[in-house]
């Protein structure tokens, strides 16, 4: 896999920001229903492109090496910072 292929896969699935694996699968299923060759608007070429893009991005996400530092944690969970403000007490 190279970054160019990865970028094309992101384009094929219209991914422009962070996404979870569940959101990726949901997006894939939605697009595959639209472009499946058996559907009225079906397009075998586009369906194949979406399928390959999903496999590539899913593989990347499964093999992703997480950064387990404080900065990354707060990027993932910005509201978990404790504060003296009543809003953060739970």
N, C-alpha and C positions, 0 to 999 in steps of 0.2 A: 504494500500500500504506500502511495506517496500522497503528499498534501494536495496535489492537483486533483487526483481521483476523489479524495476526501471532500474537497470543495464542491466538485460536481455532484457528489452524493447529497451534500447539504442542500444544494440548489434544487435537485430533483424532488426532494421532500419539502422544499420551501421552509427550511430551518434557518432562522436568522439570529437566534439567541440561545440561551441555556435551555436545556430540555431534559426531562427525566426519561428513563427507559419506558415507563408507562405511557408518557405523552408521545414518545417516538412511535410506539406500537399503535397507539390510537390514530395518529396521523397517517401511518402506513396503511392501516386497515381502511380508513376513510378514502384515501387516494386509490387504493387497489380496487375498491368497489366501483369507483368511477371509471377507471381505465381498464378493468378486466375485459378481455376480448369478447366475452359472452354478453356484455352489457351494451345497450344501444349506443352509448358514446365511447365504447371500448376502443382501445388502441394497443395492439400487441406490443409494439415497440416501446411505447411509454410505460406500459405495465411491466415489461422486462426491466426497464431503466429504474423504476420505482422499487422493484423487488431487489435488484442488485444493490441499490443505494441503501435500502433498509438493512440488508445483510452486512454491508461494509460498516455502516455507522453503529449497528448493534454490536458487531465484533469489537470495534474500537471501544465502545462503552464498557463492554465486559472485561476488556483487558486494560482499562484505564488504571493508572497508578495514582492513587489519591495522595494529595499533599495533606498531611495530618498535622498541620501547624495551626496556631491560634488565628492567624490572619485568614486562612482559608475557611476555618470553622465559622467565623463571623460573616464571611461572604455568603456562606450557605444558610446561616441562621442569624440574620441581622438583628432580630428582635430578642435574641437570647441574652443580650448584654444586660447585666443587672445595673440598676440605677436606684437612687434614693426616691425617684419619682414613683408615685402610687401605681402608675400604669404598668410598670415592670414587675410589680409584686404579684406573684401567682404561686 
